[in-house]
Amino acid sequence: MKVCDILRKQGCVEEEHIEKALKIQAGSDKPIGEILLEIGAVHEPDLRGALDLQSDLEAERFSAKASFLESIEPFNGLDISSLEKVCETMEWRQFAANETIQKEGARGEFFYVLKNGLARIFMEKNGEEKVIGFLGEGDFCGATALLSDGINPSTVVTIEQTLCLAQDEKAFKAMIEIHPVFAGYFNELIIRQSKRIFTKLLATGTGAIAQVEPFLYSKRVKDLISPKQVFCARGDTLEEAARKLVDGNANAAVVVDEHRRLLGTIGLKQLVEASLIKGGGPKQIIDPVIEKDCLIINADNYFFDALHEMMKKGRETLIVMSGEKIEGILTSLDLLKFRGREVLSLIRNIEEAKSFDELNILRQDVEAVLRVLIADGAVASHACKIVSELNDKVVKRVIKLSEEALGAPPVPYAWLGLGSEGRKEQTLLTDQDNAILFDVPSRSEDAAITEEYFKTLSDRVVNGLNQCGFPLCKGNIMATNPRYFGDLALWKSKTANWINSSAEKGEDLIDIYTFLDFRAVYGSEVLEEALKSHVISEFRNNTVSLRMLAVPIITIPVPLGFFKNFLVEKNGKYRNTVNIKVNGLLPLTTCVKLLAFYGEVTEVNTLERIRRLAEKGIIPADRSDLIEQAFETFLALKIHSNLNNLDQGRDFSNNVNPAHLGTKQKQLLKDSFLAVSEIQKITKEVLRVVVNT
């Protein structure tokens, strides 16, 4: 570890002094410590202590090879004599940050075991890097090439300074020959890694703790559609179209023009309506009754994408395209042949529910859906999207039932989801975080009537959601609270005050953080966009408020010690655990949120924000994958913890005992907390936050 890093961690020197010293060092041969002394940035006893600690750390890092390997599978199965002989064939190798350990397509020459540090594995696909995963303490690389064709299948580049044990090809193969059990172990490892690479290259998202079963991703849309597709021309008659549908045993057909370009769809519903209800004759052409409002999906997308799109838009059909070529129609029936039956049937039942009690029973089925998704290997963020869509359906149905009881609303309005609901990152039993935004009445004398209607509606919806299993918010962040209720003019005034006054004073921070994830779950998207545009404009004119909002977040400590050991709770109910929400998800999602408003990114979902921020260069491209991986890891742990708590009848908590995790899971969790530290640092630098110590 560098001396300046030790001094920084010990709080002996300010970041700006280190930067100044590094600039001076660039033009001289002086050690960084000597420069820090000369500019008065550090006291001599502190520097001396840091140098001594650096020496001790280096000695510890290069300690006995056997004591390290004896805790690593498969080396832990060797007797001490055999292990020491293996160690004689290995040497320590140190890699600086951003240094390549192995290069895709190059000949593999070494087998590596990482002792500490962090590296990312990626492959080139269509000119872009596709991150496969990350390597940490106890992980290997290089074995695939040495046991196969000798060519590295992927690139491994360090993210931070990394120490490895390296063994050349001759010694590695001799070790395999002497210890046949190693051959089986590494061959199995290669199979698992190949499966992970295959899945990663197929999937659109990042990895998670759970091993990914590729079903949700390996089934492409083009493999789901019926091979017998029916096409109609705009000049076909009702009779001809009906004949094509009957002969093709189809419920809908794609309508194309003379150049085979998409015009829309025609289904049995449109034909029946045109002939029986509107009295059209069999020779009437279909052009006037073509359904032109179509949803299009790429043929190379996957089962998950199609299911999510149908859920999100409430459609039964998608037009499948390969570039400009129309492949046909994907229907909900096509998905029912696979694993979409449970989800799609649940949606229909929710949308047809007649009471809050019925909705409560159906909402409980969301848990079963989550279990199926996790069992099928769904990436955590994808599972959350499905759960959030289902929860949205429940919320919408509660609102519609409330509207039916009260009558039509007097003006357009939007029911806003906030917090994790707004970000579409809900897991199980998430309490309510909502608000209501309505349009300003055209006549001032209607204001009181309008306000009374929406107060009554808010009360019905909030209490209805509570009956459906969405607990009332303990912090009262709900539409029944006047703070989260109002027309567009009032909301603009509130948010301007929050941004320009409260944020700078450090007041109402929880309210502001939660609100900034708002999205319209139901109602007018125009109102949502108007308010979002206003908030972005306010932040544009007052970046100081973003800095003030960042201060409490970037100072949240990550629960890792000096040697990257977990710092767990010492006493109480959560003894020996770490809180993955308070120390992980909260600072990560909040930093990303603040950077999103700084960069005028309108997306609300955390992963979508990270990707847009990376595109804008606000989050460095070489850090975005690490931050995405951390988010997936925290989310996956949270879901598994929630399900375990549910199974064992315990109250939900976000605390995880690292001792109960496997070696790989521990490393992923450590890497995730390091990623939190990284996004905190990025936020501090981008927003130019000064923290007073």
GIWO-V953239 format. One record per residue. N is the residue number from 1. RES is the residue in one letter. BURIAL is b if it has 9 or more other ideal C-beta (glycine too) atoms within 8 Angstrom, else e. Layout:
# GIWO-V953239
n: [N N]
res: [RES RES]
burial: [BURIAL BURIAL]
This chain:
# GIWO-V953239
n: [1 2 3 4 5 6 7 8 9 10 11 12 13 14 15 16 17 18 19 20 21 22 23 24 25 26 27 28 29 30 31 32 33 34 35 36 37 38 39 40 41 42 43 44 45 46 47 48 49 50 51 52 53 54 55 56 57 58 59 60 61 62 63 64 65 66 67 68 69 70 71 72 73 74 75 76 77 78 79 80 81 82 83 84 85 86 87 88 89 90 91 92 93 94 95 96 97 98 99 100 101 102 103 104 105 106 107 108 109 110 111 112 113 114 115 116 117 118 119 120 121 122 123 124 125 126 127 128 129 130 131 132 133 134 135 136 137 138 139 140 141 142 143 144 145 146 147 148 149 150 151 152 153 154 155 156 157 158 159 160 161 162 163 164 165 166 167 168 169 170 171 172 173 174 175 176 177 178 179 180 181 182 183 184 185 186 187 188 189 190 191 192 193 194 195 196 197 198 199 200 201 202 203 204 205 206 207 208 209 210 211 212 213 214 215 216 217 218 219 220 221 222 223 224 225 226 227 228 229 230 231 232 233 234 235 236 237 238 239 240 241 242 243 244 245 246 247 248 249 250 251 252 253 254 255 256 257 258 259 260 261 262 263 264 265 266 267 268 269 270 271 272 273 274 275 276 277 278 279 280 281 282 283 284 285 286 287 288 289 290 291 292 293 294 295 296 297 298 299 300 301 302 303 304 305 306 307 308 309 310 311 312 313 314 315 316 317 318 319 320 321 322 323 324 325 326 327 328 329 330 331 332 333 334 335 336 337 338 339 340 341 342 343 344 345 346 347 348 349 350 351 352 353 354 355 356 357 358 359 360 361 362 363 364 365 366 367 368 369 370 371 372 373 374 375 376 377 378 379 380 381 382 383 384 385 386 387 388 389 390 391 392 393 394 395 396 397 398 399 400 401 402 403 404 405 406 407 408 409 410 411 412 413 414 415 416 417 418 419 420 421 422 423 424 425 426 427 428 429 430 431 432 433 434 435 436 437 438 439 440 441 442 443 444 445 446 447 448 449 450 451 452 453 454 455 456 457 458 459 460 461 462 463 464 465 466 467 468 469 470 471 472 473 474 475 476 477 478 479 480 481 482 483 484 485 486 487 488 489 490 491 492 493 494 495 496 497 498 499 500 501 502 503 504 505 506 507 508 509 510 511 512 513 514 515 516 517 518 519 520 521 522 523 524 525 526 527 528 529 530 531 532 533 534 535 536 537 538 539 540 541 542 543 544 545 546 547 548 549 550 551 552 553 554 555 556 557 558 559 560 561 562 563 564 565 566 567 568 569 570 571 572 573 574 575 576 577 578 579 580 581 582 583 584 585 586 587 588 589 590 591 592 593 594 595 596 597 598 599 600 601 602 603 604 605 606 607 608 609 610 611 612 613 614 615 616 617 618 619 620 621 622 623 624 625 626 627 628 629 630 631 632 633 634 635 636 637 638 639 640 641 642 643 644 645 646 647 648 649 650 651 652 653 654 655 656 657 658 659 660 661 662 663 664 665 666 667 668 669 670 671 672 673 674 675 676 677 678 679 680 681 682 683 684 685 686 687 688 689 690 691 692 693]
res: [M K V C D I L R K Q G C V E E E H I E K A L K I Q A G S D K P I G E I L L E I G A V H E P D L R G A L D L Q S D L E A E R F S A K A S F L E S I E P F N G L D I S S L E K V C E T M E W R Q F A A N E T I Q K E G A R G E F F Y V L K N G L A R I F M E K N G E E K V I G F L G E G D F C G A T A L L S D G I N P S T V V T I E Q T L C L A Q D E K A F K A M I E I H P V F A G Y F N E L I I R Q S K R I F T K L L A T G T G A I A Q V E P F L Y S K R V K D L I S P K Q V F C A R G D T L E E A A R K L V D G N A N A A V V V D E H R R L L G T I G L K Q L V E A S L I K G G G P K Q I I D P V I E K D C L I I N A D N Y F F D A L H E M M K K G R E T L I V M S G E K I E G I L T S L D L L K F R G R E V L S L I R N I E E A K S F D E L N I L R Q D V E A V L R V L I A D G A V A S H A C K I V S E L N D K V V K R V I K L S E E A L G A P P V P Y A W L G L G S E G R K E Q T L L T D Q D N A I L F D V P S R S E D A A I T E E Y F K T L S D R V V N G L N Q C G F P L C K G N I M A T N P R Y F G D L A L W K S K T A N W I N S S A E K G E D L I D I Y T F L D F R A V Y G S E V L E E A L K S H V I S E F R N N T V S L R M L A V P I I T I P V P L G F F K N F L V E K N G K Y R N T V N I K V N G L L P L T T C V K L L A F Y G E V T E V N T L E R I R R L A E K G I I P A D R S D L I E Q A F E T F L A L K I H S N L N N L D Q G R D F S N N V N P A H L G T K Q K Q L L K D S F L A V S E I Q K I T K E V L R V V V N T]
burial: [e e b b e b b b e b e b b e e e b b e b b b e b b e e e e e e b b e b b b e b e b b e e e b b e b b b e b b e e b e e e b e e e b b e b b b e b e b b b e b e e e b b b e b b e b b e b b e b e e e b e b b e b e e e b e b b b b b b e b b b b b b b b e e e e e b b b b b b b e b b b b b b b b b b e e e b b e b b b b b b e b b b b b b b b b e b b b b b b e e b e e b b e b b b e b b e b b b b b b b b b b b b e b b b b b b e b e b b b b b b b b b e b b e e e b b b b b b e b b b e b b b e b b e e b e b e b b b b b e e e e e b b b b b b b e b b b b b b e e e e e e e e b b b e e b b b e e b b b b b b e b b b b b b b b b b b e e e e e b b b b b b e e e b b b b b b b e b b b e b b b e b b b e b b e b b b e b e e b e b b b e b b b b b b b b b b b b b e b b b b b b b b b b b b b b b b b b b b b b b b e b b b e e b e e b e b b b b b b b b b b b b b b b b b b e b b b b b b b b b b e b e e e e b e e b b b e b b b b b b b b b b e b b b b b e b e e b e e e b b b b b e e b b b b b e e b b e b b b b b b b b b b b e e e e b e b b b b b b b b b b b b b b e e b b e b b b e b b b e b b e e b b e b b b b b b b b b b e b e b b b e e e e e b e b b e e e e b b e b b b b b e b b b b b b b b b b b b b b b b b e b e e b b b b b b b b b b b e e e b b e e e b b b b b b b b b b b b b b b b b b b b b e b b e e e e e b e b b b b b e e b e e e b b b b b b b b b b b b b b b b b b b b e b b e b e e e e]
